[in-house]
Amino acid sequence: MKLEMICTGEEVLSGQIIDTNAAWVANTLMEIGIEMQHRVTVGDRLDDLVAVFQERSKHADVIIVNGGLGPTSDDMSALAMAKAKGEELVENTQWREHLEDWFTRNHRFMAKSNLKQAWLPASAVMVDNPVGTACGFRVKLNKAWLFFTPGVPFELKHMITEQFIPFITEEFGVQQKSALEKLLTIGHGESSLADILSELTLPEGIELGYRSSMPHIEIKVFARGDKAIRNLPGVTKQVKALLGTAVVAENRPTLAAEIHHRLYQSGLSLSVAESCTGGMITSQLIDFPGSSTYLHHGLVTYSNESKVKVLGVSPQILDDHGAVSIATVEAMAQGARDILGSDFALATSGIAGPDGGSDEKPVGTVAIALATKHGIYSQMVKLPRRSRQLVRSLSTAIAYDMLRRALLEEAVIVDYPAVERFAK
């Protein structure tokens, strides 16, 4: 089966928005063993849409079309499909009733323009969308099934999961069995990881993939077929052994997700005092439902005055050592832990740049501390100074990893490639 995707919309084509829908679809299908082989983006021009539908339908078996199903004048996917096939648009009464019911249930006024969403190509098979107003549909053109999906991300995800995947499984037969393991790393670039793993001899049916999402690189160990799936745990174990402390999570989308899982399951509590990370440690955890069960408080103590008045940091420490120092972050972490008696407290203070550095403490210098019932663990590191955002995000990742290691009762302070640690 040859699978392609056509993404529509001027805002996507012009780069005004990043096409996260296409990335999600490709990744989701890859994880079940279905590879996308071609993707094209088209603006909101009727002739261009008609042309690309006619052209790509000669090459693919299945095409996912995303976007252009809304009620406005620039939503042209249904009309373009009808013209590509040489047929009329007809009203789907079932979807019109769905629209009327949806607006009534949500206590919203339905504009006449919304009825446009019920008009589909004459040969279209309706694809249900119970979570929105955009009607999905599929049409056979030349050799391909074109599967039309909404641009709204949560509607798209629901339709792909509940409608598209079952359809192609039935239409084209059961796909080859596959399995995937994901390893999240910090401290390495893609080329460095590839060099380390080049000594691996991979069994037939197993492939490695890399995805950069700074400050992390995700390694995907992908297996196709029964024999490869049986070999997958052993290969994953080899990869972890070669990478050592660079691996910080398994089968989690982010390190924050790993921390959330471990804190939520353990019943232990956390407080956070942030300076250079500016609330990043706290905000990433708050994204997860249930974080209130373990997160006592997150404080952004950016000024020296707030460090003294809120956290109880001694003015003498700040005078003697400066805000970016081991002594200061240890006092910040202890102060944050003492406020509510949390099991753990993290603290950060650093120079994110682009200004503010010195010969002794250049931009990228960050001090991080973790206060626990067993004592305080701390380190001061020099991070790559490519951007302010990278310094903050890598500082957050190192802080999370210190906490993760403490939760696992492992060594809290470890070396990371490309991260230089200052001597205490």
NUBA-642604 format. One record per residue (C-alpha): y, z, x. Coordinates in nm, 3 decimals. Each point is the difference from the previous one (the first is absolute). Example, Ala and Ser with C-alpha at 12.3 -4.5 7.8 and 13.67 -1.06 7.14 Angstrom:
! NUBA-642604
{rovex {-0.450, 0.780, 1.230}}
{rovex {0.344, -0.066, 0.137}}
! end
This chain:
! NUBA-642604
{rovex {0.000, 0.000, 0.000}}
{rovex {0.340, -0.102, 0.136}}
{rovex {0.273, 0.239, -0.112}}
{rovex {0.374, -0.067, 0.025}}
{rovex {0.319, 0.165, -0.128}}
{rovex {0.330, -0.143, -0.123}}
{rovex {0.291, 0.245, -0.003}}
{rovex {0.305, -0.093, -0.207}}
{rovex {0.363, 0.106, -0.010}}
{rovex {0.325, -0.084, 0.177}}
{rovex {0.040, 0.362, 0.111}}
{rovex {-0.339, -0.011, 0.173}}
{rovex {0.057, -0.343, 0.154}}
{rovex {0.345, 0.095, 0.133}}
{rovex {-0.118, 0.331, 0.146}}
{rovex {0.215, 0.214, -0.231}}
{rovex {-0.313, 0.198, -0.078}}
{rovex {-0.315, 0.046, 0.207}}
{rovex {-0.311, -0.141, -0.164}}
{rovex {-0.211, 0.315, -0.011}}
{rovex {-0.199, -0.141, -0.293}}
{rovex {-0.158, -0.272, 0.212}}
{rovex {-0.083, 0.247, 0.276}}
{rovex {-0.163, 0.238, -0.248}}
{rovex {-0.206, -0.276, -0.163}}
{rovex {-0.122, -0.141, 0.333}}
{rovex {-0.091, 0.345, 0.131}}
{rovex {-0.171, 0.110, -0.322}}
{rovex {-0.213, -0.312, -0.019}}
{rovex {-0.084, 0.009, 0.370}}
{rovex {-0.137, 0.351, -0.042}}
{rovex {-0.259, -0.130, -0.248}}
{rovex {-0.092, -0.297, 0.217}}
{rovex {0.224, -0.270, -0.152}}
{rovex {0.232, -0.170, 0.248}}
{rovex {0.324, -0.172, -0.096}}
{rovex {0.014, -0.333, 0.181}}
{rovex {0.345, -0.134, -0.087}}
{rovex {0.328, 0.134, -0.139}}
{rovex {0.324, -0.172, -0.096}}
{rovex {0.332, 0.123, -0.139}}
{rovex {0.202, -0.212, -0.243}}
{rovex {0.345, 0.057, -0.150}}
{rovex {0.096, -0.011, -0.368}}
{rovex {0.024, -0.380, -0.022}}
{rovex {-0.211, -0.167, -0.264}}
{rovex {-0.081, -0.320, 0.190}}
{rovex {-0.104, 0.195, 0.311}}
{rovex {-0.229, 0.224, -0.201}}
{rovex {-0.163, -0.294, -0.178}}
{rovex {-0.055, -0.179, 0.331}}
{rovex {-0.157, 0.298, 0.176}}
{rovex {-0.231, 0.076, -0.295}}
{rovex {-0.123, -0.360, -0.002}}
{rovex {-0.039, -0.020, 0.378}}
{rovex {-0.172, 0.333, 0.073}}
{rovex {-0.234, -0.031, -0.300}}
{rovex {-0.162, -0.296, 0.179}}
{rovex {-0.102, 0.219, 0.294}}
{rovex {-0.076, 0.351, -0.128}}
{rovex {-0.263, 0.141, -0.232}}
{rovex {0.221, 0.287, -0.116}}
{rovex {0.377, 0.044, 0.026}}
{rovex {0.183, 0.322, -0.081}}
{rovex {0.352, -0.078, -0.120}}
{rovex {0.234, 0.298, 0.012}}
{rovex {0.329, 0.034, -0.185}}
{rovex {0.204, -0.210, -0.241}}
{rovex {-0.147, 0.144, -0.322}}
{rovex {0.310, 0.186, -0.117}}
{rovex {0.241, -0.073, -0.288}}
{rovex {0.292, -0.149, 0.195}}
{rovex {0.097, -0.361, 0.066}}
{rovex {-0.121, 0.009, 0.362}}
{rovex {-0.353, 0.108, -0.103}}
{rovex {-0.168, -0.341, -0.001}}
{rovex {-0.366, 0.049, 0.089}}
{rovex {-0.143, -0.069, -0.347}}
{rovex {0.219, -0.307, -0.058}}
{rovex {-0.076, -0.136, 0.347}}
{rovex {-0.374, 0.042, -0.056}}
{rovex {0.021, -0.181, -0.334}}
{rovex {0.187, -0.291, 0.160}}
{rovex {-0.243, -0.010, 0.294}}
{rovex {-0.286, -0.045, -0.246}}
{rovex {0.189, -0.228, -0.238}}
{rovex {-0.016, 0.226, -0.304}}
{rovex {0.232, 0.198, -0.226}}
{rovex {0.079, 0.368, -0.014}}
{rovex {-0.140, 0.169, -0.311}}
{rovex {0.068, 0.346, -0.135}}
{rovex {-0.278, 0.252, 0.049}}
{rovex {0.020, 0.208, -0.317}}
{rovex {-0.215, 0.275, 0.148}}
{rovex {0.253, 0.051, 0.279}}
{rovex {0.295, -0.018, -0.238}}
{rovex {-0.156, 0.287, -0.195}}
{rovex {-0.054, 0.187, 0.326}}
{rovex {0.368, -0.040, 0.088}}
{rovex {0.119, 0.124, -0.338}}
{rovex {-0.234, 0.298, 0.018}}
{rovex {0.095, 0.078, 0.362}}
{rovex {0.372, 0.013, -0.074}}
{rovex {-0.057, 0.207, -0.315}}
{rovex {-0.220, 0.253, 0.182}}
{rovex {0.254, 0.034, 0.279}}
{rovex {0.293, 0.032, -0.243}}
{rovex {0.177, -0.298, 0.151}}
{rovex {0.184, -0.294, -0.151}}
{rovex {-0.176, -0.333, 0.053}}
{rovex {0.236, -0.285, 0.079}}
{rovex {-0.090, -0.346, -0.126}}
{rovex {-0.040, -0.113, 0.359}}
{rovex {-0.306, 0.223, 0.037}}
{rovex {-0.189, -0.227, -0.241}}
{rovex {0.001, -0.260, 0.278}}
{rovex {-0.275, 0.205, 0.164}}
{rovex {-0.240, -0.087, -0.284}}
{rovex {0.022, -0.376, 0.064}}
{rovex {-0.285, -0.125, 0.220}}
{rovex {-0.140, -0.340, 0.102}}
{rovex {-0.219, -0.139, -0.279}}
{rovex {-0.323, 0.029, 0.200}}
{rovex {0.076, 0.345, 0.142}}
{rovex {-0.237, 0.292, -0.037}}
{rovex {0.200, 0.320, -0.053}}
{rovex {-0.046, 0.278, 0.257}}
{rovex {0.083, 0.342, -0.141}}
{rovex {0.279, 0.217, 0.142}}
{rovex {-0.014, 0.335, -0.183}}
{rovex {0.260, 0.159, 0.230}}
{rovex {0.286, -0.248, -0.047}}
{rovex {0.152, -0.290, -0.189}}
{rovex {-0.083, -0.294, 0.229}}
{rovex {-0.300, -0.188, -0.133}}
{rovex {-0.250, -0.101, 0.264}}
{rovex {-0.202, -0.316, -0.045}}
{rovex {-0.233, -0.240, 0.180}}
{rovex {-0.016, -0.377, -0.009}}
{rovex {-0.241, -0.253, 0.156}}
{rovex {0.181, -0.281, 0.184}}
{rovex {-0.183, -0.253, 0.217}}
{rovex {-0.266, 0.207, 0.183}}
{rovex {0.178, 0.335, -0.017}}
{rovex {0.042, 0.291, -0.234}}
{rovex {0.365, 0.111, 0.012}}
{rovex {0.032, 0.368, -0.087}}
{rovex {0.356, 0.099, -0.100}}
{rovex {0.108, 0.359, 0.067}}
{rovex {0.318, 0.208, -0.055}}
{rovex {0.249, 0.066, 0.278}}
{rovex {0.035, 0.369, -0.089}}
{rovex {-0.218, 0.172, 0.263}}
{rovex {-0.186, 0.252, -0.217}}
{rovex {-0.069, -0.268, -0.263}}
{rovex {-0.130, -0.236, 0.268}}
{rovex {-0.227, 0.265, 0.151}}
{rovex {-0.146, 0.089, -0.338}}
{rovex {-0.067, -0.367, -0.083}}
{rovex {-0.159, -0.079, 0.336}}
{rovex {-0.224, 0.305, -0.013}}
{rovex {-0.097, -0.009, -0.367}}
{rovex {0.007, -0.374, -0.077}}
{rovex {0.005, -0.226, 0.305}}
{rovex {-0.272, 0.157, 0.214}}
{rovex {-0.252, 0.020, -0.289}}
{rovex {0.085, -0.362, -0.092}}
{rovex {-0.064, -0.150, 0.344}}
{rovex {-0.312, 0.213, 0.045}}
{rovex {-0.144, -0.143, -0.321}}
{rovex {0.133, -0.354, 0.049}}
{rovex {-0.105, -0.045, 0.364}}
{rovex {-0.287, 0.243, 0.032}}
{rovex {-0.026, 0.329, 0.184}}
{rovex {0.183, -0.009, 0.329}}
{rovex {-0.169, 0.090, 0.326}}
{rovex {-0.023, 0.375, 0.040}}
{rovex {0.268, 0.146, 0.222}}
{rovex {0.132, 0.334, 0.122}}
{rovex {0.310, 0.113, 0.183}}
{rovex {0.100, 0.296, 0.217}}
{rovex {0.364, 0.066, 0.088}}
{rovex {0.122, 0.200, 0.299}}
{rovex {0.365, 0.100, 0.027}}
{rovex {0.136, 0.035, 0.354}}
{rovex {0.321, 0.103, 0.175}}
{rovex {0.127, -0.051, 0.352}}
{rovex {-0.142, -0.347, 0.065}}
{rovex {0.123, -0.352, -0.063}}
{rovex {-0.230, -0.268, -0.140}}
{rovex {-0.056, -0.164, 0.339}}
{rovex {-0.085, 0.334, 0.160}}
{rovex {-0.254, 0.079, -0.272}}
{rovex {-0.150, -0.348, 0.028}}
{rovex {-0.041, 0.042, 0.376}}
{rovex {-0.177, 0.334, -0.042}}
{rovex {-0.234, -0.134, -0.266}}
{rovex {-0.072, -0.328, 0.180}}
{rovex {-0.298, 0.162, 0.173}}
{rovex {-0.173, 0.042, -0.336}}
{rovex {-0.280, -0.241, -0.082}}
{rovex {0.020, -0.037, -0.376}}
{rovex {-0.319, -0.063, -0.199}}
{rovex {-0.017, -0.313, -0.212}}
{rovex {0.200, 0.035, -0.320}}
{rovex {0.243, 0.263, 0.132}}
{rovex {0.362, -0.079, 0.082}}
{rovex {0.301, 0.200, 0.116}}
{rovex {0.347, -0.043, -0.145}}
{rovex {0.337, 0.154, 0.084}}
{rovex {0.297, 0.078, -0.223}}
{rovex {0.329, 0.130, 0.137}}
{rovex {0.203, 0.239, -0.215}}
{rovex {0.207, 0.195, 0.249}}
{rovex {-0.050, 0.262, 0.122}}
{rovex {-0.364, -0.075, -0.076}}
{rovex {-0.246, -0.275, 0.077}}
{rovex {-0.286, -0.019, -0.248}}
{rovex {-0.333, -0.127, 0.127}}
{rovex {-0.233, -0.152, -0.257}}
{rovex {-0.372, -0.019, 0.072}}
{rovex {-0.131, -0.253, -0.250}}
{rovex {-0.368, -0.068, -0.072}}
{rovex {-0.152, -0.287, -0.200}}
{rovex {-0.362, 0.001, -0.107}}
{rovex {-0.265, 0.269, -0.029}}
{rovex {-0.088, 0.015, 0.369}}
{rovex {0.364, 0.020, 0.107}}
{rovex {0.066, 0.275, -0.253}}
{rovex {-0.288, 0.201, 0.146}}
{rovex {0.155, -0.041, 0.346}}
{rovex {0.351, 0.091, -0.115}}
{rovex {-0.016, 0.381, 0.049}}
{rovex {-0.125, -0.039, 0.357}}
{rovex {0.267, -0.255, 0.090}}
{rovex {0.272, 0.217, -0.153}}
{rovex {-0.124, 0.294, 0.205}}
{rovex {0.022, -0.212, 0.317}}
{rovex {0.356, -0.106, -0.083}}
{rovex {0.104, 0.363, -0.053}}
{rovex {-0.160, 0.105, 0.327}}
{rovex {0.186, -0.269, 0.194}}
{rovex {0.337, 0.084, -0.156}}
{rovex {-0.029, 0.378, 0.022}}
{rovex {0.309, 0.194, -0.108}}
{rovex {0.177, -0.317, -0.116}}
{rovex {-0.201, 0.012, -0.326}}
{rovex {0.178, 0.232, -0.243}}
{rovex {-0.155, -0.085, -0.337}}
{rovex {-0.293, -0.183, -0.156}}
{rovex {0.021, -0.201, -0.321}}
{rovex {0.345, 0.133, -0.086}}
{rovex {0.303, -0.226, -0.050}}
{rovex {0.231, 0.234, 0.194}}
{rovex {-0.015, 0.313, 0.212}}
{rovex {0.199, 0.175, -0.273}}
{rovex {-0.286, -0.075, -0.239}}
{rovex {-0.242, 0.164, 0.243}}
{rovex {0.219, 0.311, 0.028}}
{rovex {0.042, 0.019, -0.377}}
{rovex {-0.377, -0.020, -0.050}}
{rovex {-0.078, 0.272, 0.254}}
{rovex {0.271, 0.241, -0.116}}
{rovex {-0.083, -0.055, -0.367}}
{rovex {-0.370, 0.063, 0.060}}
{rovex {0.049, 0.298, 0.231}}
{rovex {0.235, 0.204, -0.218}}
{rovex {0.222, 0.063, 0.303}}
{rovex {0.379, -0.023, -0.017}}
{rovex {0.268, -0.179, 0.200}}
{rovex {0.371, 0.036, 0.062}}
{rovex {0.212, -0.254, 0.187}}
{rovex {0.329, 0.022, 0.189}}
{rovex {0.132, -0.341, 0.106}}
{rovex {0.291, -0.112, 0.209}}
{rovex {-0.045, -0.350, 0.148}}
{rovex {-0.267, -0.101, -0.253}}
{rovex {0.248, 0.072, -0.278}}
{rovex {-0.249, 0.090, -0.273}}
{rovex {-0.254, -0.273, 0.080}}
{rovex {-0.287, 0.245, 0.052}}
{rovex {0.068, 0.165, -0.334}}
{rovex {0.077, -0.313, -0.203}}
{rovex {-0.322, -0.179, 0.097}}
{rovex {-0.205, 0.295, -0.124}}
{rovex {0.197, 0.028, -0.325}}
{rovex {-0.109, -0.356, -0.082}}
{rovex {-0.345, 0.142, -0.082}}
{rovex {-0.074, 0.175, -0.332}}
{rovex {-0.109, 0.357, 0.063}}
{rovex {0.212, 0.054, 0.310}}
{rovex {0.170, 0.292, -0.174}}
{rovex {-0.321, 0.199, 0.038}}
{rovex {0.042, 0.025, 0.377}}
{rovex {0.358, -0.098, 0.091}}
{rovex {0.216, 0.313, -0.004}}
{rovex {0.327, -0.158, 0.107}}
{rovex {0.152, -0.279, 0.205}}
{rovex {0.331, 0.069, 0.171}}
{rovex {0.226, -0.247, 0.178}}
{rovex {0.186, 0.221, 0.247}}
{rovex {0.196, -0.268, 0.177}}
{rovex {0.290, 0.202, 0.136}}
{rovex {-0.024, 0.291, 0.242}}
{rovex {0.172, 0.217, -0.260}}
{rovex {-0.274, -0.068, -0.255}}
{rovex {-0.268, 0.076, 0.258}}
{rovex {0.161, 0.340, 0.056}}
{rovex {0.088, 0.092, -0.359}}
{rovex {-0.302, -0.142, -0.183}}
{rovex {-0.281, 0.037, 0.255}}
{rovex {0.127, 0.291, 0.205}}
{rovex {0.006, -0.187, 0.331}}
{rovex {0.184, 0.211, 0.258}}
{rovex {0.338, -0.146, 0.106}}
{rovex {-0.095, 0.104, 0.352}}
{rovex {-0.303, -0.232, -0.008}}
{rovex {0.221, -0.290, -0.104}}
{rovex {0.256, 0.083, 0.270}}
{rovex {-0.261, 0.037, 0.274}}
{rovex {-0.238, -0.283, -0.091}}
{rovex {0.177, -0.233, -0.243}}
{rovex {-0.107, -0.121, -0.343}}
{rovex {-0.260, -0.237, 0.146}}
{rovex {-0.225, 0.244, 0.182}}
{rovex {-0.335, 0.173, -0.020}}
{rovex {0.169, 0.336, -0.053}}
{rovex {0.204, -0.127, -0.295}}
{rovex {-0.283, -0.171, -0.190}}
{rovex {-0.228, 0.299, 0.054}}
{rovex {0.267, 0.222, -0.155}}
{rovex {0.050, -0.251, -0.282}}
{rovex {-0.372, -0.013, -0.077}}
{rovex {-0.038, 0.376, 0.007}}
{rovex {0.306, 0.043, -0.219}}
{rovex {-0.129, -0.254, -0.253}}
{rovex {-0.341, 0.169, -0.009}}
{rovex {0.148, 0.347, -0.045}}
{rovex {0.212, -0.090, -0.306}}
{rovex {-0.299, -0.015, -0.237}}
{rovex {-0.288, 0.099, 0.227}}
{rovex {-0.146, -0.350, 0.018}}
{rovex {-0.325, -0.059, 0.185}}
{rovex {0.162, -0.277, 0.204}}
{rovex {0.352, -0.115, 0.079}}
{rovex {0.113, -0.316, 0.176}}
{rovex {0.336, -0.049, 0.171}}
{rovex {0.166, -0.296, 0.170}}
{rovex {0.320, -0.051, 0.197}}
{rovex {0.086, -0.307, 0.204}}
{rovex {0.229, -0.284, 0.097}}
{rovex {-0.078, -0.299, -0.221}}
{rovex {0.284, -0.210, 0.141}}
{rovex {0.147, -0.240, 0.058}}
{rovex {0.251, 0.244, 0.152}}
{rovex {-0.013, 0.364, 0.104}}
{rovex {-0.240, -0.011, 0.292}}
{rovex {0.050, 0.121, 0.356}}
{rovex {-0.174, -0.039, 0.335}}
{rovex {-0.192, 0.321, -0.065}}
{rovex {-0.072, -0.073, -0.366}}
{rovex {0.021, -0.375, -0.068}}
{rovex {-0.013, -0.163, -0.342}}
{rovex {-0.355, 0.038, -0.130}}
{rovex {-0.035, 0.360, 0.119}}
{rovex {-0.156, 0.208, -0.279}}
{rovex {-0.122, 0.359, -0.013}}
{rovex {-0.270, 0.087, -0.255}}
{rovex {-0.153, 0.338, -0.083}}
{rovex {-0.275, 0.128, -0.226}}
{rovex {-0.003, 0.369, -0.094}}
{rovex {-0.334, 0.149, -0.108}}
{rovex {-0.152, 0.343, -0.043}}
{rovex {-0.150, -0.043, 0.347}}
{rovex {0.333, -0.076, 0.167}}
{rovex {0.238, -0.290, 0.058}}
{rovex {-0.096, -0.336, 0.149}}
{rovex {0.280, -0.220, 0.130}}
{rovex {0.077, -0.305, 0.208}}
{rovex {0.298, -0.211, 0.101}}
{rovex {-0.063, -0.372, 0.025}}
{rovex {0.185, -0.315, 0.095}}
{rovex {-0.062, -0.273, -0.256}}
{rovex {0.062, -0.376, 0.019}}
{rovex {0.365, -0.052, -0.098}}
{rovex {-0.025, -0.333, -0.176}}
{rovex {0.175, 0.130, -0.311}}
{rovex {0.118, 0.319, -0.167}}
{rovex {-0.256, -0.053, -0.275}}
{rovex {-0.287, -0.030, 0.248}}
{rovex {0.098, 0.324, 0.177}}
{rovex {0.006, 0.182, -0.333}}
{rovex {-0.324, -0.149, -0.131}}
{rovex {-0.193, 0.055, 0.325}}
{rovex {0.130, 0.359, 0.017}}
{rovex {-0.127, 0.051, -0.354}}
{rovex {-0.340, -0.143, 0.092}}
{rovex {-0.037, 0.227, 0.304}}
{rovex {0.100, 0.303, -0.207}}
{rovex {-0.257, -0.091, -0.264}}
{rovex {-0.267, -0.046, 0.265}}
{rovex {0.072, 0.342, 0.150}}
{rovex {-0.051, 0.150, -0.346}}
{rovex {-0.311, -0.209, -0.063}}
{rovex {-0.158, 0.120, 0.323}}
{rovex {0.084, 0.361, -0.082}}
{rovex {-0.165, -0.039, -0.341}}
{rovex {-0.310, -0.138, 0.173}}
{rovex {0.015, 0.278, 0.261}}
{rovex {0.033, -0.257, 0.279}}
{rovex {0.236, -0.006, 0.297}}
{rovex {0.346, -0.025, -0.155}}
{rovex {0.179, -0.165, 0.293}}
{rovex {-0.155, -0.325, 0.127}}
{rovex {0.116, -0.301, 0.199}}
{rovex {0.099, -0.323, -0.172}}
{rovex {0.039, -0.333, 0.180}}
{rovex {0.363, -0.115, 0.024}}
{rovex {0.121, 0.355, -0.067}}
{rovex {0.128, 0.196, 0.299}}
{rovex {-0.011, 0.379, -0.022}}
{rovex {0.255, 0.219, 0.179}}
{rovex {-0.133, 0.294, 0.198}}
{rovex {0.087, 0.335, -0.159}}
! end
